[in-house]
């Protein structure tokens, strides 16, 4: 009889532990996340700031600064950001494609 009671108590404790562990895991996986209706990259200014932040360590801050003004256009949820060259200069510019919805960098390049 005493042996049965010990087994029942053990099983109850095990069951409670499993329930608590499950509840803690579920709470951990459902962390709060705010997503703006306009997406994480809602406007040209934000798209340009992201592009410059990514271009600078790749191509050099000085080179990217020389490509001002930057231009950003939105097409089908993708921001296309480009640098520019002074009039009559020949060469390529930095390019970036950034997802408006989640800020994901889709493509980075620099023309020749």
C-alpha positions as CSV (number, residue, x, y, z in Angstrom):
1,X,0.0,0.0,0.0
2,X,2.8,2.4,0.9
3,X,4.6,1.5,-2.2
4,X,1.5,2.4,-4.3
5,X,1.2,5.8,-2.6
6,X,4.9,6.6,-3.4
7,X,4.4,5.6,-7.1
8,X,1.2,7.7,-7.3
9,X,3.0,10.7,-5.7
10,X,5.9,10.4,-8.0
11,X,3.6,10.2,-11.1
12,X,1.7,13.3,-9.9
13,X,4.9,15.2,-9.4
14,X,6.2,14.1,-12.8
15,X,2.9,15.1,-14.5
16,X,2.9,18.6,-12.8
17,X,6.5,19.1,-13.9
18,X,5.7,18.3,-17.4
19,X,2.8,20.7,-17.4
20,X,4.9,23.5,-16.0
21,X,7.7,22.8,-18.4
22,X,5.3,22.9,-21.3
23,X,3.7,26.1,-20.1
24,X,7.1,27.8,-19.8
25,X,8.2,26.7,-23.3
26,X,5.0,28.0,-24.8
27,X,5.3,31.3,-23.1
28,X,8.9,31.6,-24.3
29,X,8.0,30.9,-27.9
30,X,5.3,33.6,-28.0
31,X,7.4,36.6,-27.2
32,X,5.9,40.0,-28.0
33,X,6.7,41.4,-31.4
34,X,5.4,44.7,-32.7
35,X,5.1,44.9,-36.5
36,X,4.0,48.3,-37.9
37,X,1.2,48.2,-40.4
38,X,3.5,50.1,-42.9
39,X,6.3,47.5,-42.4
40,X,9.7,47.9,-40.8
41,X,10.9,50.1,-43.7
42,X,7.9,52.5,-44.3
43,X,9.6,55.3,-46.3
44,X,12.5,56.4,-48.5
45,X,14.5,57.9,-45.7
46,X,14.5,54.6,-43.7
47,X,15.4,52.6,-46.8
48,X,18.3,54.9,-47.6
49,X,19.6,54.7,-44.0
50,X,19.6,50.9,-44.1
51,X,21.3,50.8,-47.5
52,X,24.0,53.2,-46.4
53,X,24.6,51.3,-43.2
54,X,25.1,48.1,-45.2
55,X,27.1,49.7,-48.1
56,X,29.6,51.6,-45.9
57,X,31.5,48.6,-44.4
58,X,31.5,46.8,-47.7
59,X,32.5,49.5,-50.1
60,X,34.0,52.1,-47.8
61,X,32.3,55.1,-46.1
62,X,34.2,57.6,-48.2
63,X,33.2,56.0,-51.5
64,X,29.5,55.8,-50.5
65,X,29.5,59.4,-49.3
66,X,30.6,60.5,-52.8
67,X,27.5,58.8,-54.3
68,X,25.0,61.3,-52.8
69,X,22.3,62.0,-53.4
70,X,20.7,58.6,-52.9
71,X,17.5,57.6,-54.5
72,X,14.9,55.1,-53.2
73,X,11.9,53.8,-55.1
74,X,9.3,51.3,-53.9
75,X,8.0,48.7,-56.3
76,X,5.9,45.7,-55.2
77,X,7.0,45.8,-51.6
78,X,10.8,46.1,-52.4
79,X,12.8,49.3,-51.9
80,X,15.3,49.8,-54.7
81,X,18.0,52.2,-53.4
82,X,20.8,53.6,-55.6
83,X,23.6,56.0,-55.2
84,X,24.3,58.6,-58.0
85,X,27.3,60.0,-59.8
86,X,28.0,63.6,-60.6
87,X,26.9,64.8,-64.1
88,X,29.1,63.5,-66.9
89,X,30.9,60.9,-64.7
90,X,31.1,57.4,-66.0
91,X,30.9,54.5,-63.6
92,X,28.6,52.4,-61.4
93,X,26.9,53.1,-58.1
94,X,25.9,51.2,-55.0
95,X,22.6,49.4,-55.3
96,X,20.4,47.7,-52.7
97,X,17.1,45.9,-52.6
98,X,15.3,45.9,-49.2
99,X,12.0,44.3,-48.3
100,X,9.6,46.9,-47.0
101,X,7.7,44.4,-44.8
102,X,10.5,43.0,-42.8
103,X,13.7,45.0,-43.7
104,X,15.4,41.9,-45.2
105,X,18.3,42.7,-47.4
106,X,17.6,41.0,-50.7
107,X,20.5,42.2,-52.8
108,X,23.6,44.4,-52.5
109,X,25.7,45.4,-55.4
110,X,28.0,48.0,-56.9
111,X,28.1,48.7,-60.6
112,X,31.4,49.2,-62.4
